[in-house]
Amino acid sequence: MLDLNDLYYFSTLAERGSVTGAAQSLGIPKGTLSRRLKALETQLNLRLIDRTTRRFALTEAGRSLVGYAQSVVEQATNAESHLRSLGERPCGVVRMTCPQGVLRILLTSLLPEFLARFPQVSVEVVASGRHSELIAEGFDIGLRSHEHELEDSSLVARRLATLPIVLVARPGYIDATTVLGPAEIQGLDGLCLQTHDGPSVWTLHSQSGERTTLQLNPRLTSDDSALLKEAAIAGQGVAVLPLFTCLAELELGQLERVLPDWHLARRSLSLILPSSRGLMPAVRALADFLIERIPSAIHCAPGSTH
């Protein structure tokens, strides 16, 4: 394959009509330019320029090549200009994956704000309860809720928030006067968050350091926290939910904490990127926006001290 630099040199030679003029235009020594021309002619096994001390003229082969060379140089220049412009401003499409609960509770308000801030960026969101393969499935960015450390070391992960997991139910669903601890709610109907790495039996920790396990009767299991929340409001069981997903309902009295002196293992919400280097500006803009906005959206919401 022909060297793009040699085609660029040859195109300039043809345009300037002399080695001296072309070398000055290119900012390289005449000897270097002559050697590159000779190497190109050797590679093609054709003489491209007839030149003496008094004459400089393209051969028939040279006249045939110059059109291709100028076209290639023009396309390369246009490509460079286009790519540099992409590197200067956020634009284009960003593909993102995230849990359904995060989409419904957090991103429904945050993404419109991002789109207004970056009008030349489009976002394609795929909500899924599983951990999508970012690179294999063509995603630029992901949000993951996880209890344990993420295993894929090839990805770049940034923890955005720690998510307390709580037990909630409709007020009056449980007689608070008879509930002294986890033993009194063993076997009750459970509305359980289905997670990628979560346990089937919940481990509870008390403020005094006690630890016990809780087994609920799984009446409804889903990766959609909004569905579980609505079922709890309807009085269908005890829901196991991230606290930030039900803050408003706790404030309004539609739900109440069950065993408020006990807590479950906390989960993390992390931002995932295929790499930290060479990101398109649109991807970097969305990543920076989520890093900036998600922690405050979770921890500064009304009632976050429950």
KELO-624055 format. One record per residue (C-alpha): chain; residue in one letter; x, y negated, z. Coordinates in Angstrom, 1 decimal, decimal comma, padded with zeros to 4 digits. Each point is the difference from the previous one (the first is absolute). Layout:
BEGIN
+---+---+--------+--------+--------+
! c ! r !     c1 !     c2 !     c3 !
+---+---+--------+--------+--------+
! A ! A !      X !      Y !      Z !
...
+---+---+--------+--------+--------+
END
This chain:
BEGIN
+---+---+--------+--------+--------+
! c ! r !     c1 !     c2 !     c3 !
+---+---+--------+--------+--------+
! A ! M !  000,0 !  000,0 !  000,0 !
! A ! L !  001,3 ! -003,5 ! -000,9 !
! A ! D !  001,2 ! -002,2 !  002,8 !
! A ! L ! -002,5 ! -002,9 !  000,6 !
! A ! N !  003,0 ! -002,4 !  000,7 !
! A ! D !  001,6 !  000,9 ! -003,4 !
! A ! L ! -003,3 ! -000,7 ! -001,7 !
! A ! Y ! -000,2 ! -003,4 !  001,8 !
! A ! Y !  003,6 ! -000,8 ! -001,0 !
! A ! F ! -000,6 !  001,0 ! -003,6 !
! A ! S ! -003,2 ! -002,0 ! -000,2 !
! A ! T !  001,9 ! -003,1 !  001,3 !
! A ! L !  002,8 !  000,6 ! -002,5 !
! A ! A ! -002,5 !  000,1 ! -002,9 !
! A ! E ! -001,7 ! -003,1 !  001,3 !
! A ! R !  003,2 ! -002,0 !  000,5 !
! A ! G !  001,8 !  001,2 ! -003,1 !
! A ! S !  003,4 !  000,2 !  001,7 !
! A ! V !  001,8 !  001,9 !  002,7 !
! A ! T !  001,2 ! -003,3 !  001,5 !
! A ! G ! -003,4 ! -001,6 !  000,1 !
! A ! A ! -001,7 !  003,2 !  001,4 !
! A ! A !  002,7 !  000,5 !  002,7 !
! A ! Q ! -000,4 ! -003,6 !  001,1 !
! A ! S ! -003,8 !  000,4 !  000,1 !
! A ! L !  000,3 !  003,3 !  002,0 !
! A ! G !  002,7 ! -001,3 !  002,3 !
! A ! I !  002,3 !  002,9 ! -000,7 !
! A ! P !  003,5 !  000,3 ! -001,6 !
! A ! K !  000,2 !  000,4 ! -003,8 !
! A ! G !  002,0 !  003,1 !  000,5 !
! A ! T ! -002,7 !  001,6 !  002,1 !
! A ! L ! -002,6 ! -000,8 ! -002,6 !
! A ! S !  002,1 !  001,4 ! -002,8 !
! A ! R !  000,6 !  003,3 !  002,0 !
! A ! R ! -003,8 !  000,3 !  000,6 !
! A ! L ! -000,7 ! -000,5 ! -003,7 !
! A ! K !  002,5 !  002,6 ! -000,9 !
! A ! A ! -001,4 !  002,5 !  002,5 !
! A ! L ! -003,5 ! -000,6 ! -001,4 !
! A ! E !  001,2 !  000,6 ! -003,6 !
! A ! T !  001,8 !  003,1 !  001,2 !
! A ! Q ! -003,1 !  001,4 !  001,7 !
! A ! L ! -002,1 ! -000,6 ! -003,2 !
! A ! N !  002,9 !  001,0 ! -002,3 !
! A ! L ! -001,0 ! -003,1 ! -002,1 !
! A ! R !  001,7 ! -003,3 ! -000,7 !
! A ! L ! -002,4 ! -002,8 !  001,2 !
! A ! I !  001,9 ! -003,1 ! -000,8 !
! A ! D !  002,5 ! -000,9 ! -002,7 !
! A ! R !  002,3 ! -002,7 !  001,4 !
! A ! T !  003,3 ! -001,5 ! -000,9 !
! A ! T !  001,7 ! -003,3 !  001,0 !
! A ! R ! -002,3 ! -001,8 ! -002,5 !
! A ! R ! -003,1 !  002,2 ! -000,3 !
! A ! F ! -002,6 !  001,4 !  002,4 !
! A ! A ! -002,9 !  001,9 ! -001,4 !
! A ! L ! -002,4 !  002,8 !  001,0 !
! A ! T !  000,2 !  003,2 ! -001,9 !
! A ! E ! -003,2 !  001,7 ! -001,2 !
! A ! A !  000,1 !  002,2 !  003,1 !
! A ! G !  000,5 ! -003,1 !  002,1 !
! A ! R ! -002,9 ! -001,8 ! -001,6 !
! A ! S ! -002,2 !  003,1 !  000,8 !
! A ! L !  001,2 !  000,1 !  003,6 !
! A ! V ! -000,4 ! -003,6 !  000,8 !
! A ! G ! -003,8 !  000,0 ! -000,2 !
! A ! Y ! -000,2 !  003,0 !  002,4 !
! A ! A !  002,6 ! -001,6 !  002,3 !
! A ! Q ! -001,8 ! -003,3 !  000,2 !
! A ! S ! -003,3 !  001,8 !  000,8 !
! A ! V !  001,6 !  002,1 !  002,7 !
! A ! V !  001,7 ! -003,0 !  001,6 !
! A ! E ! -003,3 ! -001,9 ! -000,1 !
! A ! Q ! -002,0 !  002,8 !  001,6 !
! A ! A !  002,7 !  000,5 !  002,7 !
! A ! T ! -000,1 ! -003,8 !  000,7 !
! A ! N ! -003,8 !  000,0 !  000,2 !
! A ! A !  000,1 !  003,0 !  002,3 !
! A ! E !  002,5 ! -001,6 !  002,3 !
! A ! S ! -002,0 ! -003,2 !  000,1 !
! A ! H ! -003,2 !  001,9 !  000,8 !
! A ! L !  001,5 !  002,1 !  002,7 !
! A ! R !  001,7 ! -003,0 !  001,6 !
! A ! S ! -003,4 ! -001,8 !  000,0 !
! A ! L ! -001,5 !  003,0 !  001,8 !
! A ! G !  002,7 ! -000,2 !  002,6 !
! A ! E ! -000,8 ! -003,7 !  000,7 !
! A ! R ! -003,8 !  000,1 !  000,6 !
! A ! P ! -002,4 !  002,6 !  001,4 !
! A ! C ! -002,2 !  001,3 ! -002,8 !
! A ! G ! -001,3 !  003,3 ! -001,3 !
! A ! V ! -001,7 !  003,0 !  001,6 !
! A ! V !  000,9 !  001,6 !  003,4 !
! A ! R ! -001,2 !  003,5 !  000,7 !
! A ! M ! -000,7 !  000,6 !  003,7 !
! A ! T ! -001,1 !  002,9 !  002,2 !
! A ! C ! -001,4 ! -000,1 !  003,5 !
! A ! P ! -002,3 !  001,7 !  002,5 !
! A ! Q ! -003,8 ! -000,6 ! -000,5 !
! A ! G ! -000,4 ! -001,5 !  003,5 !
! A ! V !  002,9 ! -002,5 ! -000,6 !
! A ! L ! -001,6 ! -001,0 ! -003,3 !
! A ! R ! -003,4 ! -000,6 !  001,5 !
! A ! I !  001,0 ! -001,6 !  003,3 !
! A ! L !  003,1 ! -002,0 ! -001,0 !
! A ! L !  000,5 ! -000,3 ! -003,8 !
! A ! T ! -003,5 ! -001,0 ! -000,9 !
! A ! S !  000,7 ! -003,4 !  001,5 !
! A ! L !  003,8 ! -000,2 ! -000,6 !
! A ! L !  000,1 !  000,9 ! -003,7 !
! A ! P ! -002,2 ! -002,8 ! -001,2 !
! A ! E !  002,2 ! -002,4 !  001,9 !
! A ! F !  003,1 !  001,5 ! -001,8 !
! A ! L ! -001,7 ! -000,2 ! -003,4 !
! A ! A ! -000,8 ! -003,7 !  000,6 !
! A ! R !  003,6 ! -000,6 !  000,9 !
! A ! F !  001,4 !  001,8 ! -003,0 !
! A ! P ! -002,4 ! -000,5 ! -002,9 !
! A ! Q !  002,2 !  001,8 ! -002,6 !
! A ! V !  000,2 !  003,2 !  002,0 !
! A ! S ! -002,6 !  002,8 ! -000,2 !
! A ! V ! -000,2 !  002,8 !  002,6 !
! A ! E ! -001,2 !  003,5 ! -000,6 !
! A ! V ! -000,9 !  001,7 !  003,3 !
! A ! V ! -000,5 !  003,8 !  000,5 !
! A ! A ! -001,4 !  000,8 !  003,5 !
! A ! S !  000,8 !  003,5 !  001,1 !
! A ! G !  000,2 !  002,0 !  003,2 !
! A ! R !  003,1 !  001,9 ! -001,1 !
! A ! H !  003,5 ! -001,3 ! -000,3 !
! A ! S !  000,4 ! -000,6 ! -003,7 !
! A ! E !  003,4 !  000,6 ! -001,7 !
! A ! L !  000,9 ! -003,6 ! -000,7 !
! A ! I !  002,5 !  000,5 ! -002,8 !
! A ! A ! -001,5 !  003,2 ! -001,6 !
! A ! E ! -003,5 ! -001,6 ! -000,1 !
! A ! G !  001,2 ! -003,4 ! -001,3 !
! A ! F ! -000,8 ! -002,1 !  003,0 !
! A ! D !  002,1 ! -003,2 !  000,7 !
! A ! I ! -001,0 ! -000,3 !  003,7 !
! A ! G ! -001,8 !  001,9 !  002,7 !
! A ! L ! -001,4 ! -000,3 !  003,5 !
! A ! R !  000,1 !  003,1 !  002,2 !
! A ! S ! -001,5 !  000,7 !  003,4 !
! A ! H !  002,1 !  002,6 !  001,8 !
! A ! E !  000,7 !  001,4 !  003,4 !
! A ! H !  003,4 !  001,5 ! -000,6 !
! A ! E !  003,0 ! -001,4 ! -001,8 !
! A ! L ! -000,3 !  000,0 ! -003,8 !
! A ! E !  002,0 !  002,9 ! -001,5 !
! A ! D !  000,8 ! -001,3 ! -003,5 !
! A ! S !  003,4 ! -001,8 !  000,5 !
! A ! S !  000,1 ! -001,1 ! -003,6 !
! A ! L ! -002,7 ! -002,5 !  000,6 !
! A ! V !  000,4 ! -003,4 !  001,7 !
! A ! A ! -002,4 ! -000,3 !  003,0 !
! A ! R ! -000,8 ! -003,0 !  002,1 !
! A ! R ! -002,2 !  000,4 !  003,1 !
! A ! L ! -002,6 ! -002,7 !  000,0 !
! A ! A ! -002,0 !  000,8 !  003,2 !
! A ! T ! -000,7 !  002,5 !  002,7 !
! A ! L ! -003,6 !  001,2 !  000,1 !
! A ! P ! -001,5 !  001,0 !  003,3 !
! A ! I ! -002,5 !  002,9 ! -000,4 !
! A ! V ! -003,1 ! -000,2 !  002,2 !
! A ! L ! -003,2 !  002,0 !  000,8 !
! A ! V ! -003,2 ! -001,9 ! -000,6 !
! A ! A ! -003,7 !  000,7 !  000,0 !
! A ! R ! -003,4 ! -001,7 ! -000,1 !
! A ! P ! -000,8 ! -001,6 !  003,4 !
! A ! G ! -002,1 !  002,4 !  002,0 !
! A ! Y !  001,1 !  003,0 ! -002,0 !
! A ! I !  002,0 !  001,2 !  003,0 !
! A ! D ! -001,2 ! -000,6 !  003,6 !
! A ! A !  003,0 ! -002,0 !  001,3 !
! A ! T ! -001,0 !  000,8 !  003,6 !
! A ! T !  000,7 !  003,7 ! -000,6 !
! A ! V !  003,3 ! -000,3 ! -001,9 !
! A ! L !  003,0 !  000,1 !  002,3 !
! A ! G !  002,6 !  001,1 ! -002,6 !
! A ! P !  000,6 !  002,1 ! -003,1 !
! A ! A ! -001,5 !  003,1 !  001,5 !
! A ! E ! -003,5 ! -001,5 ! -000,1 !
! A ! I !  000,1 ! -000,6 ! -003,7 !
! A ! Q !  001,6 !  003,3 ! -001,2 !
! A ! G ! -002,1 !  001,5 ! -002,8 !
! A ! L ! -002,1 ! -003,0 ! -000,8 !
! A ! D ! -000,7 ! -000,7 ! -003,6 !
! A ! G !  003,0 ! -001,6 ! -001,6 !
! A ! L !  000,3 ! -002,4 ! -002,9 !
! A ! C !  003,6 !  000,6 ! -000,8 !
! A ! L !  002,5 ! -001,8 ! -002,3 !
! A ! Q !  001,5 !  002,4 ! -002,4 !
! A ! T !  003,7 ! -000,9 ! -000,3 !
! A ! H !  002,9 !  001,3 ! -002,0 !
! A ! D !  002,0 !  001,0 !  003,1 !
! A ! G ! -002,5 ! -000,3 !  002,8 !
! A ! P ! -000,8 !  002,7 !  002,6 !
! A ! S ! -003,2 !  002,1 !  000,1 !
! A ! V !  000,1 ! -000,3 !  003,8 !
! A ! W !  000,5 ! -003,5 !  001,4 !
! A ! T !  002,5 ! -000,7 !  002,7 !
! A ! L ! -001,0 ! -002,7 !  002,6 !
! A ! H !  002,3 ! -002,0 !  002,2 !
! A ! S ! -001,2 ! -001,8 !  003,1 !
! A ! Q !  001,4 ! -003,3 !  001,3 !
! A ! S !  001,4 !  001,9 !  003,0 !
! A ! G !  002,0 !  002,3 ! -002,3 !
! A ! E ! -002,3 !  003,0 !  000,0 !
! A ! R ! -000,4 !  002,0 ! -003,2 !
! A ! T ! -002,7 !  002,3 ! -001,2 !
! A ! T ! -001,6 !  001,3 ! -003,1 !
! A ! L ! -003,5 ! -000,7 ! -001,4 !
! A ! Q ! -002,0 !  002,3 ! -002,3 !
! A ! L ! -003,1 ! -001,5 ! -001,6 !
! A ! N ! -002,6 !  001,8 ! -002,1 !
! A ! P !  000,8 ! -001,3 ! -003,5 !
! A ! R ! -003,4 ! -001,0 ! -001,2 !
! A ! L !  001,5 ! -002,4 ! -002,6 !
! A ! T !  003,5 ! -000,2 ! -001,3 !
! A ! S !  001,2 ! -002,5 ! -002,5 !
! A ! D !  002,9 ! -002,1 ! -001,1 !
! A ! D ! -002,4 ! -003,0 ! -000,3 !
! A ! S ! -000,1 ! -001,8 !  003,4 !
! A ! A ! -002,9 ! -002,1 ! -001,2 !
! A ! L ! -002,2 !  003,1 ! -000,4 !
! A ! L !  001,0 !  001,3 !  003,5 !
! A ! K ! -000,7 ! -003,4 !  001,5 !
! A ! E ! -003,5 ! -000,2 ! -001,5 !
! A ! A ! -000,7 !  003,5 !  001,3 !
! A ! A !  001,1 ! -001,0 !  003,5 !
! A ! I ! -002,2 ! -003,1 ! -000,1 !
! A ! A ! -002,9 !  002,3 ! -001,0 !
! A ! G !  000,6 !  002,1 !  003,1 !
! A ! Q !  001,3 !  003,1 ! -001,7 !
! A ! G !  003,1 !  000,6 !  002,2 !
! A ! V !  003,3 ! -001,2 !  001,4 !
! A ! A !  002,2 ! -001,6 ! -002,7 !
! A ! V !  003,7 !  000,2 !  000,0 !
! A ! L !  001,1 ! -003,2 ! -001,8 !
! A ! P !  002,9 ! -002,5 ! -000,3 !
! A ! L ! -000,9 ! -002,9 !  002,3 !
! A ! F !  000,3 ! -002,7 ! -002,7 !
! A ! T ! -002,8 !  001,7 ! -002,1 !
! A ! C ! -002,6 ! -000,4 !  002,7 !
! A ! L !  000,9 ! -003,3 !  001,8 !
! A ! A ! -003,0 ! -001,9 ! -001,4 !
! A ! E ! -002,5 !  002,7 !  001,1 !
! A ! L !  001,5 !  000,1 !  003,5 !
! A ! E ! -000,3 ! -003,8 !  000,2 !
! A ! L ! -003,6 !  000,2 ! -001,2 !
! A ! G ! -000,9 !  002,8 !  002,5 !
! A ! Q ! -000,9 !  002,4 ! -002,8 !
! A ! L !  002,7 !  002,4 !  001,3 !
! A ! E !  001,7 !  000,5 !  003,3 !
! A ! R !  003,3 !  001,6 !  001,1 !
! A ! V ! -000,1 !  003,5 !  001,3 !
! A ! L !  002,6 !  000,8 !  002,6 !
! A ! P !  001,5 ! -003,5 ! -000,2 !
! A ! D !  002,7 !  000,9 !  002,6 !
! A ! W !  001,3 !  002,7 ! -002,4 !
! A ! H !  001,7 ! -000,4 ! -003,4 !
! A ! L !  000,9 !  002,2 ! -002,8 !
! A ! A !  003,3 !  000,1 ! -001,9 !
! A ! R !  000,5 ! -003,2 ! -001,9 !
! A ! R !  000,5 !  000,1 ! -003,8 !
! A ! S !  002,1 ! -002,3 ! -002,2 !
! A ! L ! -001,0 ! -001,9 ! -003,1 !
! A ! S !  003,0 ! -000,3 ! -002,4 !
! A ! L !  000,6 ! -001,6 ! -003,3 !
! A ! I !  001,7 !  002,3 ! -002,5 !
! A ! L !  002,1 ! -001,0 ! -003,1 !
! A ! P !  001,9 !  002,3 ! -002,5 !
! A ! S !  003,0 ! -002,3 !  000,5 !
! A ! S !  001,0 ! -003,3 !  001,6 !
! A ! R !  002,1 ! -001,0 ! -003,1 !
! A ! G ! -001,1 ! -001,1 ! -003,5 !
! A ! L ! -003,7 ! -000,5 !  000,9 !
! A ! M ! -002,1 ! -001,9 ! -002,4 !
! A ! P ! -001,0 ! -003,4 !  001,4 !
! A ! A ! -003,7 !  001,0 !  000,2 !
! A ! V !  000,9 !  003,0 !  002,1 !
! A ! R !  002,3 ! -002,0 !  002,2 !
! A ! A ! -002,7 ! -002,7 !  000,4 !
! A ! L ! -002,7 !  002,6 !  001,1 !
! A ! A !  002,5 !  001,7 !  002,4 !
! A ! D !  001,0 ! -003,3 !  001,6 !
! A ! F ! -003,7 ! -001,0 !  000,3 !
! A ! L ! -001,0 !  003,2 !  001,7 !
! A ! I !  003,0 ! -000,2 !  002,3 !
! A ! E ! -001,0 ! -003,5 !  000,9 !
! A ! R ! -003,8 !  000,5 !  000,4 !
! A ! I ! -000,8 !  003,5 !  001,2 !
! A ! P !  001,6 ! -000,2 !  003,5 !
! A ! S ! -001,9 ! -003,2 !  000,8 !
! A ! A ! -003,2 !  001,4 ! -001,6 !
! A ! I !  000,2 !  003,0 !  002,4 !
! A ! H !  001,4 ! -001,5 !  003,2 !
! A ! C ! -001,5 ! -003,5 ! -000,1 !
! A ! A ! -003,6 !  001,1 ! -000,6 !
! A ! P ! -002,6 ! -000,9 !  002,6 !
! A ! G ! -000,1 !  002,6 !  002,7 !
! A ! S !  003,4 !  001,5 ! -000,7 !
! A ! T !  000,7 !  000,2 !  003,7 !
! A ! H ! -002,7 !  002,7 !  000,5 !
+---+---+--------+--------+--------+
END
